[in-house]
Amino acid sequence: MRSPKSVGRVTGVLLLAHLLVALTVPFVLLDRLRQPPGLLVNAAGSPGQVRAAVLLLFVGSAIAIGIAIKALPVFSQYSSAMALWLVALAVAGFSLQAVDNSAILSMLSLSQEYAGTANTELFQALGVVVSLSRKWAHYSYLLVVGSWIFLLYCLLFRFRLVPRALAAFGILGSVLQITGVTLRGLFGYPPETRLAMPLAPAYVALAVWLMVKGFDERHRPICAEEDGQELASAIARTPS
């Protein structure tokens, strides 16, 4: 198995990629199309932009799975349950993102089919159905990915794999994002996007730290050290 420092550095690169590909660039692309008169009308004029955002969302959610699997050998030394939950949430997030993406592409198809036609009543009725389907799929995804980020920072904090102040900053940012955006949206209140802003610098700080330092090996679990000592003793006793 590769050293925790090496795994941590690769994880840092993947975290930075996840921030850009899954949580930043595609939302910027889609937000530009949400300007009045709205995504349902604007999508037909920029189909390439919509498809690019969808592709990035697919890749970004897959990166989360890659992070969880890459760090699994290290995390499982501390808590196999938390490590496996991290993988499970990443897979669930990818599945929900696929549902969200299908709704976005349905909005694009609807926009191309009916935008600018005389049958505005049918277009508006179908638009409401598709928009609401996308809304709830999107908030479901945000809840899962927010929980994934929260669990990741909790794991790093509990086992001191990074400085605890850095991990605590991420825990706070993920909680603010979940409560200020996701839960408010799920309960029918307008999201407070400003509460999600601290998560971005927390993500960048963690990614940069891991790329430079990797995971901290000074607090390795006792069981892992004992297993390593037993393995070394067994090798020493093996006849040459």
Secondary structure as a PSIPRED ss2 file (coil, helix, strand):
# PSIPRED VFORMAT (PSIPRED V4.0)

   1 M C   1.000  0.000  0.000
   2 R C   1.000  0.000  0.000
   3 S C   1.000  0.000  0.000
   4 P H   0.000  1.000  0.000
   5 K H   0.000  1.000  0.000
   6 S H   0.000  1.000  0.000
   7 V H   0.000  1.000  0.000
   8 G H   0.000  1.000  0.000
   9 R H   0.000  1.000  0.000
  10 V H   0.000  1.000  0.000
  11 T H   0.000  1.000  0.000
  12 G H   0.000  1.000  0.000
  13 V H   0.000  1.000  0.000
  14 L H   0.000  1.000  0.000
  15 L H   0.000  1.000  0.000
  16 L H   0.000  1.000  0.000
  17 A H   0.000  1.000  0.000
  18 H H   0.000  1.000  0.000
  19 L H   0.000  1.000  0.000
  20 L H   0.000  1.000  0.000
  21 V H   0.000  1.000  0.000
  22 A H   0.000  1.000  0.000
  23 L H   0.000  1.000  0.000
  24 T C   1.000  0.000  0.000
  25 V H   0.000  1.000  0.000
  26 P H   0.000  1.000  0.000
  27 F H   0.000  1.000  0.000
  28 V H   0.000  1.000  0.000
  29 L H   0.000  1.000  0.000
  30 L H   0.000  1.000  0.000
  31 D H   0.000  1.000  0.000
  32 R H   0.000  1.000  0.000
  33 L H   0.000  1.000  0.000
  34 R C   1.000  0.000  0.000
  35 Q C   1.000  0.000  0.000
  36 P C   1.000  0.000  0.000
  37 P C   1.000  0.000  0.000
  38 G C   1.000  0.000  0.000
  39 L H   0.000  1.000  0.000
  40 L H   0.000  1.000  0.000
  41 V H   0.000  1.000  0.000
  42 N H   0.000  1.000  0.000
  43 A H   0.000  1.000  0.000
  44 A H   0.000  1.000  0.000
  45 G H   0.000  1.000  0.000
  46 S C   1.000  0.000  0.000
  47 P H   0.000  1.000  0.000
  48 G H   0.000  1.000  0.000
  49 Q H   0.000  1.000  0.000
  50 V H   0.000  1.000  0.000
  51 R H   0.000  1.000  0.000
  52 A H   0.000  1.000  0.000
  53 A H   0.000  1.000  0.000
  54 V H   0.000  1.000  0.000
  55 L H   0.000  1.000  0.000
  56 L H   0.000  1.000  0.000
  57 L H   0.000  1.000  0.000
  58 F H   0.000  1.000  0.000
  59 V H   0.000  1.000  0.000
  60 G H   0.000  1.000  0.000
  61 S H   0.000  1.000  0.000
  62 A H   0.000  1.000  0.000
  63 I H   0.000  1.000  0.000
  64 A H   0.000  1.000  0.000
  65 I H   0.000  1.000  0.000
  66 G H   0.000  1.000  0.000
  67 I H   0.000  1.000  0.000
  68 A H   0.000  1.000  0.000
  69 I H   0.000  1.000  0.000
  70 K H   0.000  1.000  0.000
  71 A H   0.000  1.000  0.000
  72 L H   0.000  1.000  0.000
  73 P H   0.000  1.000  0.000
  74 V H   0.000  1.000  0.000
  75 F H   0.000  1.000  0.000
  76 S C   1.000  0.000  0.000
  77 Q C   1.000  0.000  0.000
  78 Y C   1.000  0.000  0.000
  79 S C   1.000  0.000  0.000
  80 S H   0.000  1.000  0.000
  81 A H   0.000  1.000  0.000
  82 M H   0.000  1.000  0.000
  83 A H   0.000  1.000  0.000
  84 L H   0.000  1.000  0.000
  85 W H   0.000  1.000  0.000
  86 L H   0.000  1.000  0.000
  87 V H   0.000  1.000  0.000
  88 A H   0.000  1.000  0.000
  89 L H   0.000  1.000  0.000
  90 A H   0.000  1.000  0.000
  91 V H   0.000  1.000  0.000
  92 A H   0.000  1.000  0.000
  93 G H   0.000  1.000  0.000
  94 F H   0.000  1.000  0.000
  95 S H   0.000  1.000  0.000
  96 L H   0.000  1.000  0.000
  97 Q H   0.000  1.000  0.000
  98 A H   0.000  1.000  0.000
  99 V H   0.000  1.000  0.000
 100 D H   0.000  1.000  0.000
 101 N H   0.000  1.000  0.000
 102 S H   0.000  1.000  0.000
 103 A H   0.000  1.000  0.000
 104 I H   0.000  1.000  0.000
 105 L H   0.000  1.000  0.000
 106 S H   0.000  1.000  0.000
 107 M H   0.000  1.000  0.000
 108 L H   0.000  1.000  0.000
 109 S H   0.000  1.000  0.000
 110 L H   0.000  1.000  0.000
 111 S H   0.000  1.000  0.000
 112 Q H   0.000  1.000  0.000
 113 E H   0.000  1.000  0.000
 114 Y H   0.000  1.000  0.000
 115 A C   1.000  0.000  0.000
 116 G C   1.000  0.000  0.000
 117 T C   1.000  0.000  0.000
 118 A C   1.000  0.000  0.000
 119 N C   1.000  0.000  0.000
 120 T H   0.000  1.000  0.000
 121 E H   0.000  1.000  0.000
 122 L H   0.000  1.000  0.000
 123 F H   0.000  1.000  0.000
 124 Q H   0.000  1.000  0.000
 125 A H   0.000  1.000  0.000
 126 L H   0.000  1.000  0.000
 127 G H   0.000  1.000  0.000
 128 V H   0.000  1.000  0.000
 129 V H   0.000  1.000  0.000
 130 V H   0.000  1.000  0.000
 131 S H   0.000  1.000  0.000
 132 L H   0.000  1.000  0.000
 133 S H   0.000  1.000  0.000
 134 R H   0.000  1.000  0.000
 135 K H   0.000  1.000  0.000
 136 W H   0.000  1.000  0.000
 137 A H   0.000  1.000  0.000
 138 H H   0.000  1.000  0.000
 139 Y H   0.000  1.000  0.000
 140 S H   0.000  1.000  0.000
 141 Y H   0.000  1.000  0.000
 142 L H   0.000  1.000  0.000
 143 L H   0.000  1.000  0.000
 144 V H   0.000  1.000  0.000
 145 V H   0.000  1.000  0.000
 146 G H   0.000  1.000  0.000
 147 S H   0.000  1.000  0.000
 148 W H   0.000  1.000  0.000
 149 I H   0.000  1.000  0.000
 150 F H   0.000  1.000  0.000
 151 L H   0.000  1.000  0.000
 152 L H   0.000  1.000  0.000
 153 Y H   0.000  1.000  0.000
 154 C H   0.000  1.000  0.000
 155 L H   0.000  1.000  0.000
 156 L H   0.000  1.000  0.000
 157 F H   0.000  1.000  0.000
 158 R H   0.000  1.000  0.000
 159 F C   1.000  0.000  0.000
 160 R C   1.000  0.000  0.000
 161 L C   1.000  0.000  0.000
 162 V C   1.000  0.000  0.000
 163 P C   1.000  0.000  0.000
 164 R H   0.000  1.000  0.000
 165 A H   0.000  1.000  0.000
 166 L H   0.000  1.000  0.000
 167 A H   0.000  1.000  0.000
 168 A H   0.000  1.000  0.000
 169 F H   0.000  1.000  0.000
 170 G H   0.000  1.000  0.000
 171 I H   0.000  1.000  0.000
 172 L H   0.000  1.000  0.000
 173 G H   0.000  1.000  0.000
 174 S H   0.000  1.000  0.000
 175 V H   0.000  1.000  0.000
 176 L H   0.000  1.000  0.000
 177 Q H   0.000  1.000  0.000
 178 I H   0.000  1.000  0.000
 179 T H   0.000  1.000  0.000
 180 G H   0.000  1.000  0.000
 181 V H   0.000  1.000  0.000
 182 T H   0.000  1.000  0.000
 183 L H   0.000  1.000  0.000
 184 R H   0.000  1.000  0.000
 185 G H   0.000  1.000  0.000
 186 L H   0.000  1.000  0.000
 187 F C   1.000  0.000  0.000
 188 G C   1.000  0.000  0.000
 189 Y C   1.000  0.000  0.000
 190 P C   1.000  0.000  0.000
 191 P C   1.000  0.000  0.000
 192 E C   1.000  0.000  0.000
 193 T H   0.000  1.000  0.000
 194 R H   0.000  1.000  0.000
 195 L H   0.000  1.000  0.000
 196 A H   0.000  1.000  0.000
 197 M C   1.000  0.000  0.000
 198 P C   1.000  0.000  0.000
 199 L H   0.000  1.000  0.000
 200 A H   0.000  1.000  0.000
 201 P H   0.000  1.000  0.000
 202 A H   0.000  1.000  0.000
 203 Y H   0.000  1.000  0.000
 204 V H   0.000  1.000  0.000
 205 A H   0.000  1.000  0.000
 206 L H   0.000  1.000  0.000
 207 A H   0.000  1.000  0.000
 208 V H   0.000  1.000  0.000
 209 W H   0.000  1.000  0.000
 210 L H   0.000  1.000  0.000
 211 M H   0.000  1.000  0.000
 212 V H   0.000  1.000  0.000
 213 K H   0.000  1.000  0.000
 214 G C   1.000  0.000  0.000
 215 F C   1.000  0.000  0.000
 216 D C   1.000  0.000  0.000
 217 E C   1.000  0.000  0.000
 218 R C   1.000  0.000  0.000
 219 H C   1.000  0.000  0.000
 220 R C   1.000  0.000  0.000
 221 P C   1.000  0.000  0.000
 222 I H   0.000  1.000  0.000
 223 C H   0.000  1.000  0.000
 224 A H   0.000  1.000  0.000
 225 E H   0.000  1.000  0.000
 226 E H   0.000  1.000  0.000
 227 D H   0.000  1.000  0.000
 228 G H   0.000  1.000  0.000
 229 Q H   0.000  1.000  0.000
 230 E H   0.000  1.000  0.000
 231 L H   0.000  1.000  0.000
 232 A H   0.000  1.000  0.000
 233 S H   0.000  1.000  0.000
 234 A H   0.000  1.000  0.000
 235 I H   0.000  1.000  0.000
 236 A H   0.000  1.000  0.000
 237 R H   0.000  1.000  0.000
 238 T C   1.000  0.000  0.000
 239 P C   1.000  0.000  0.000
 240 S C   1.000  0.000  0.000
